[in-house]
Amino acid sequence: MREVKYAQLSDLQPIVAIDQQVIGHPNRREEIQRAIREQGCLVVKREGKATGFLLFNTQFFENTFVSLIIIAPEERRKGYASSLLTYFEKISPTEKIFSSTNQSNIEMQKVFKKNGYTPSGMIENLDLGDPELIYFKNKEDKYNPDK
C-alpha cells in the first residue's frame, strides 16, 4: 500500500539514503532535516518503506515552490512522484504552486505535464548548458487532459 504524509525525524535516514543514492553524497542532510522540522517535507512509502520525498517552501515570491522531488531509482516510473504532487496540491499553503527541473530531465518534464503543470519560464546559468525550466499550477485548477 502507498502512503504519502509529512515526513518525521524518524524518516530522515531513509530519505537521506535515497537522496545519496541519487546524487552520490549526503550533502543535503541538514537541508532535509530542517525541512522535516519545518513541515516542508513529504515522504511517500510503500509497505512502510520510504520510496521518495518532496521538499517545499513558501519563499518563492510568497508562493509555494516544490524545490525537490526524489524517487529511489528502483522505484521510478511507478507513479510515486505523481502521488507526492497530488497529495501536496491538497495541502499547499498557497494557491499557486511552482517547481522546476533541468531541461535535460525529460522524465520530470513528463511528470509535470501529466499532473497538469504548465511551463512558466526558464532560468539560464544555474547549471551551465542545462537551463532550469519553471512549471506552474494553480491548486484549484483541475487537470483537464482535453484542454
Backbone hydrogen bonds, N-H to C=O, Kabsch-Sander energy under -0.5 kcal/mol:
donor,donor_aa,acceptor,acceptor_aa,energy
3,E,45,K,-2.6
5,K,43,V,-2.0
7,A,41,C,-2.7
11,D,8,Q,-2.4
12,L,9,L,-1.3
15,I,11,D,-2.3
16,V,12,L,-3.0
17,A,13,Q,-2.4
18,I,14,P,-1.8
19,D,15,I,-2.6
20,Q,16,V,-3.0
21,Q,17,A,-2.1
22,V,18,I,-1.8
23,I,19,D,-3.1
24,G,20,Q,-2.4
29,R,26,P,-1.8
32,I,28,R,-3.0
33,Q,29,R,-2.8
34,R,30,E,-2.6
35,A,31,E,-2.3
36,I,32,I,-2.4
37,R,33,Q,-2.4
38,E,34,R,-2.1
39,Q,36,I,-1.5
40,G,35,A,-3.8
42,L,54,L,-2.6
43,V,5,K,-2.8
44,V,52,G,-2.4
45,K,3,E,-3.0
46,R,49,K,-2.5
47,E,1,M,-2.3
49,K,46,R,-1.9
51,T,44,V,-3.1
52,G,44,V,-1.2
53,F,70,I,-2.4
54,L,42,L,-2.2
55,L,68,L,-2.5
56,F,40,G,-2.4
57,N,65,F,-1.6
60,F,63,N,-1.6
61,F,59,Q,-1.1
63,N,60,F,-1.4
64,T,96,K,-1.6
65,F,57,N,-2.8
66,V,98,F,-3.0
67,S,55,L,-1.3
67,S,65,F,-1.0
68,L,55,L,-1.4
70,I,53,F,-2.3
72,A,51,T,-2.8
75,E,72,A,-2.4
76,R,73,P,-1.1
78,K,75,E,-0.6
83,S,79,G,-2.1
84,L,80,Y,-2.2
85,L,81,A,-2.4
86,T,82,S,-2.8
87,Y,83,S,-2.2
88,F,84,L,-2.7
89,E,85,L,-2.6
90,K,86,T,-1.0
90,K,87,Y,-0.7
91,I,87,Y,-1.1
91,I,88,F,-0.7
92,S,88,F,-1.6
97,I,137,K,-2.8
98,F,64,T,-2.6
99,S,135,Y,-2.0
100,S,66,V,-0.6
101,T,133,L,-1.8
103,Q,131,P,-2.7
105,N,102,N,-1.6
106,I,104,S,-1.7
109,Q,105,N,-1.7
110,K,106,I,-2.0
111,V,107,E,-1.8
112,F,108,M,-2.5
113,K,109,Q,-2.4
114,K,110,K,-2.8
115,N,111,V,-1.7
116,G,113,K,-1.8
117,Y,112,F,-2.7
118,T,136,F,-2.9
120,S,134,I,-3.0
121,G,134,I,-0.5
123,I,132,E,-2.7
128,L,126,L,-0.6
130,D,127,D,-2.7
132,E,123,I,-2.7
133,L,101,T,-3.5
133,L,131,P,-0.6
134,I,121,G,-2.6
135,Y,99,S,-3.1
136,F,118,T,-2.2
137,K,97,I,-2.1
139,K,95,E,-3.3
139,K,137,K,-0.6
141,D,138,N,-2.2
143,Y,141,D,-0.5
147,K,144,N,-2.0
